[in-house]
Amino acid sequence: MHRSASAQPPPSGELTAEVTPGRTAAPPRRSAAHRRAACAFEAAIADALEAAAAVERAPAESLHEFRRATRRARSVVATAAPLLAAAERLEFAAALSSAIRDTGAMRDRDVLPSALAALPVRPGTEEARVALETALVVDRARRRRPLQRVRRLAVAAARIGLLPARFAQALSADVDGLALARGIERLARRARRAVRAALRRPDDVRVAHSARKRVRLLAAAVAELFGGAGRTARRGRRLASLSSEIGETLDLERLSDFARAPGRALPGRARRRLLAQVRRRLAGRRPKLLRRALRMLKRRRWKARRLRPAKTAS
């Protein structure tokens, strides 16, 4: 009796794979650096979505938290940028940047009254301050449309809500900690260049804004990926504080522009004194903050092999 061909044993030297129906290959094991980056990105997006959901209850606070969380996510993408394919990198950056850009005007209207309140009261400026504060409140009430804010945050949240799973998939599972440290080193190098440019032109608001963004991006990336305790984390926190202080000078610039806009019914003499006070404060404060930031950004402090990430659970 002859055996069928299907029952013939395999030729010598050949191996046959056993196929088990309904089972798929296990996903590749993710490195600690991959888990750290993916978890940081996911947590930032989750915080942004939570803030967007609370906008009707706390409009200003929710907007602030949404923008801050979105910038945290963007800092993770910026750190990992060389490790991502170009199309994916551009997709993540575009979605996150547009979410921040589309909420910028609302943020400015929220913070200008605080910028005025933080400015010390000087003799002869009281009347202008009261008039300017009234103008800010009126402008804010006239432009604020609660439903528009809700819609904008809802659209922005929908745009970024699906990004975490795609980011985790786009980032190589075997990425190592040194690769992320090199990303931090690259962000520090760009921040250093931007701060030097701002020091050469301290009155140029656009250049100062660019420097502030670079410093803030680096500080956020350190907090997300190298935060916790240790020297690197402490430097990141100091940079974050400097970024906030530089941002306060930019808010003063916006306040000054608002006060000078046509149609502002501010008392002439008091207005001139108030604007002169703002100019003096900007002239003395911003260069000092930029010099401090540049000292914090010294190249030797941000060498990739000197950076120490925070320990995370597996």
Secondary structure, 3 states (H helix, E strand, C coil): CCCCHHHCCCCCCCCCCCCCCCCCCCCCCCCHHHHHHHHHHHHHHHHHHHHHHCCCCCHHHHHHHHHHHHHHHHHHHHHHHHHCCHHHHHHHHHHHHHHHHCCHHHHHHHHHHHHHHHCCCCCCCHHHHHHHHHHHHHHHHHHCCHHHHHHHHHHHHHHHCCHHHHHHHHCCCCCCHHHHHHHHHHHHHHHHHHHHHHHHCCCCHHHHHHHHHHHHHHHHHHHHHHCCCCHHHHHHHHHHHHHHHHHHHHHHHHHHHHHHCCCCCCCHHHHHHHHHHHHHHHHHHHHHHHHHHHHHCCHHHHCHHHCCCCCCCC
